[in-house]
Each structure stands twice: as C-alpha cells, then as structure tokens.
C-alpha cells in the first residue's frame, strides 16, 4: 500500500478536481447517497475535513461537535472545501498523527486507521460526486487498489454497523473499481433509479 497520508491527500485532490466542475445548476442534483444532493455531499466531506485536525490532535467528538454549523459551505463551497482540505492534509502529516489515538464516536482507533477511513470516504465520495454531475467516474487505479486492500480487512465491521449499504453483486470479471464500489453498495450504472445508503458523518 502507498503511504496512507499520500493516499488521503491525493483523494482529496481528485475530489477537488470534480468539485470545480460543478455547475451552478447542479448543486441540488441527487447523488448515490440517499437524501444527499450535491451540496449536502460536499458539505459532509468539508465537515469531515474540519473535524480531522481536531480528532488527530486528541480531542473527543463530544468536545467539538458543536464547533461547526450544519452548513459549513457558506457562499463559496469550493473555497470552503479547499481551505478545509489543506488543513486536514497538514494535520495528517503532523508529527505523531499516525500513532496518536483518535476518539471516534464508535471507539478509539489509532490515527493511521482514522486516516484510512478519511481516505476511503474521500475516494468513494469522489465517485459519488462525479456520478451525480456527469463527470469522469474513473478513479485513480492506485488509490482504488489501496482502498480495496484496506477495506478487505475492515468490511465486516463497516457492514455490521450499517455505515454503508449492502454490497451489490457484480460479474466475477468486473474490474477492481467496480468491485470496490459494489462492496460499498454503489451501482456504477445506470445513473437513474439507483442509490446507496449515505454514511453517517463522523
């Protein structure tokens, strides 16, 4: 696997590239995440970015849950994302971030595991955003491989907690990206009539 910090940084970069393609008339389009339109999906990721430096500094979610408004995008969603992403990336590269305990709602985990979860969320939501706005859905193959390797070890925990939708059946010869998306409950095609349960924000 590539360095998880690099993987997270690259996933956020790729999300940002899709975000810059969102037209003014696309913010209310539905996404594969049930109940989330494009703006709500972006808001979710920005919220995660804002929480990352706090949690990687050892703070508890109960201490910071009220720090951010429900809508953290304001009048400039792209700028809100870029600033939050820069701060989140700086936090994961900070000394001790990989080994410091992150106090998450479902329990304490090492920083490396928390960053892995942030990476996976950013990668999958990159596809969600691309799918919603009609942009390229092809994810970075190296990031897909890295996420697939990590998720293979953790998928049972994710599915048991209901954080993701039930896996979708795909042909045995499907490529790795299709298999990964299906494991997260995503249906790569068609755009209409399919949806995946949204992940609860952390």
Secondary structure as GFF3:
##gff-version 3
##sequence-region A 1 202
A	DSSP	alpha_helix	4	19	.	.	.	ID=ss1
A	DSSP	three_ten_helix	24	26	.	.	.	ID=ss2
A	DSSP	alpha_helix	38	56	.	.	.	ID=ss3
A	DSSP	alpha_helix	61	64	.	.	.	ID=ss4
A	DSSP	alpha_helix	77	93	.	.	.	ID=ss5
A	DSSP	beta_strand	101	104	.	.	.	ID=ss6
A	DSSP	beta_strand	107	110	.	.	.	ID=ss7
A	DSSP	alpha_helix	111	133	.	.	.	ID=ss8
A	DSSP	alpha_helix	141	161	.	.	.	ID=ss9
A	DSSP	alpha_helix	176	183	.	.	.	ID=ss10
###
